[in-house]
Structures are given as structure tokens and as C-alpha cells.
Amino acid sequence: MTTTMAGASAPVLFKAACPDCRGRFELASDAFRLAIGASRRTTFYSFTCPDCRRAVRRPAGERIVELLTGGGVRTLRLHTG
């Protein structure tokens, strides 16, 4: 995943790929959701593939979390209870 910033008021675009149809595309930050859990297994981002419409869920390490939160992706913090 990489990020592109076009300008101060332009939306942040992220390059992504679908593991199902192998499509490659750029999506705006509002197309992603980021879930931050207590462990690496429960920290992930998700989006819907614009080509095949399947839900894609990918693990998010520290760098991905940093890029997505910095790009304005909506974040959900998961709590264990």
C-alpha cells in the first residue's frame, strides 16, 4: 500500500490491490476502514474492491496504521472486555 497526496484540499489516495480478482487501483481515504486491536492479529484495514465488489481485509502493521490514520481513514479501536 502506498499513498498519494495531491494537494492541501485534495483527498488522499491509497494504492491497493484485490487478492481475489487481482485488480489494482487507487481509492480515497473514505473507502477504507481501519480497526486497531490489542494485537497484530486484530489490527487490520478493509475496503470493497471496485472491480469485483468483494470485501477485502488485510493485516495492518505499524507503518500501514501510520499511513492510514495520517491520511484521514476512519478508525475503530477494538477493546477486549
Steps between C-alpha positions, in 0.01 A plus 500: 500500500626846412349844536473797266435855620395732220453823690381654823129469419515193275407163651780259586513205262635159594617238252349162576449161340235231521626148579191345337483664156857640511374846409725796581353843565513819705236565763426812702540486877123479553494161323705341780429398857775438751451284810767519769495212745712385789726287280634474147234238423219739590637807320387520137364723227216422264343628180268382224668418169363736234550235231346182647313660797644252751588605852876503551658479845877533540726504807635842595842533655627815668600672175163433333316627810715813490430561129125437526443711812715779355292486182172542684368143489221438751633296790327265739683405818414149610488435874511164671263455784 
